[in-house]
Amino acid sequence: MKAGLLTLAAVALLQLATAQPHGLQEKRHRHHRRQAVVEQVDYLIEEVIVYVDDNGNPVSTTTVLENASASTVASSSSLSSYSSSSTSSTAPVSTTTSTPSIAAPSKPTTLATSTSTSAPPPPPPSSTAAPSPAPSSVAPSPSSAPAPVASSSTPAPAPSAPASSGPGFGKGLSYSPYNADNSCKGPEAVASDLAGVKGFDVVRLYGVDCNQIANVVAAKTGMKLFIGIFDINSIQSEVQTITSAINGDWSLVQTVSVGNELVNSGGASVGAVVAAISTARTLLKAAGYTGPVVTVDTMVAMQSNPELCTASDFCAINCHAFFDSNTQASGAGAFVQGWIEKVSQAANGKLTIVTESGWPSQGNSNGAAVPSPQNQQTALSSIQSTISSNVILYSAFNTLWKTNSATTFGAEQYWGIYGNPPSGAVNTS
């Protein structure tokens, strides 16, 4: 019997979800362009294969399911108040139906500390390349900071760049060594600030200016360093500064980041950032460092440009639920978790680590996102109960050296987990 093949296709029509993930991540100060977000929707096509004999009589049938996909684009006008200076190119999203996820641990017994959104800070007068933290907010006193929550399962990292593997960590927070008048804090002030910071595994620094690496090392906090190379045009000199400050003890360093939100802000092209990562990795390896080297950008920029993940040892994203006008403080954890999955999916399952996330304690409302001390605690609790590891909260203290504006809802300064810093809180200029 000669086999002939007739194909009957029955397509299961699924309604395409138009709900977008609440808008783009906004980086303040210089970032005002809006960016479109592409939502990938997967559906199945059912194909029925009918086998017939030489006379055309049906003999048997087989059903085959095939993946298909469609995408919807939410214009920036329909998204919340996220602004971006990156181009509006849509994000290449993987069409796989399963995405890596992080299991939610039990809720911590005490409210977590909060962080703030990331925006490159104005360089302090005496600094060379200034870091780029985001606004901070008023929060609990040091004694109320919770102990780190036990880590849950995390997305399995995809093969990473040659130099290192990106092992991840528990919980971190960011810190900037500037006084309210933009001057640099000295070693005593840095030690005073960090003395009451407890329960964190990693402290994120954004640059090498103000002798901040050496000062934090001297403070003996017990936290590993997430060090930032802020200026990708001065990689060699910044690596030299890092090497000198570390003084041969690379065990102090968890990760080195190259640039902060450069693609999102339009400060550098994807190609330039990728090249900078490679250059920094080579120089750091020659100096004895073999740990993770990454670039940090917003979740939208990272999803849209997975090359940034490919060049990095893990995907490093700044992700703040406050800048989505549809997300309340209680939904901050789910918002961030959703973006972790989207970025990992776009990067073929590579590990995604949140390098900034928090909620302001003061400022103006952004739709459903309302800044207040209570909402800050609610948001931080939500983030930490949903994502118990691989997250850096923004920021340790209110960043009083920054300037509030309408584009940041008057909240730029108020993301501090511990409120105002013990030192340098008064502007004497």
Secondary structure, DSSP 8 states (H G I E B T S, - for coil): ---EEEEEEEE---------SS-----TTT------EEEEEEEEEEEEEEEE-TT--EEEEEEEEEEEEEEEEE-GGGS-S---SS----------S-----------SS--------------TT-SS------------GGG-----------------TT------SEEEE---B-TTS-B--HHHHHHHHTT--S-SEEE---SGGGHHHHHHHTT-S-EEEEEE--GGGHHHHHHHHHHHHTT-GGGEEEEEEEESHHHHTSS-HHHHHHHHHHHHHHHHHHT--S-EEEEEEHHHHHH-THHHHHSSSEEEE--GGGSTT--GGGHHHHHHHHHHHHHHHTTT--EEEEEE---SSS--BTTB---HHHHHHHHHHHHHH--SSEEES-SS--TTS---GGGTT-TT---TTSS-SSS-S---
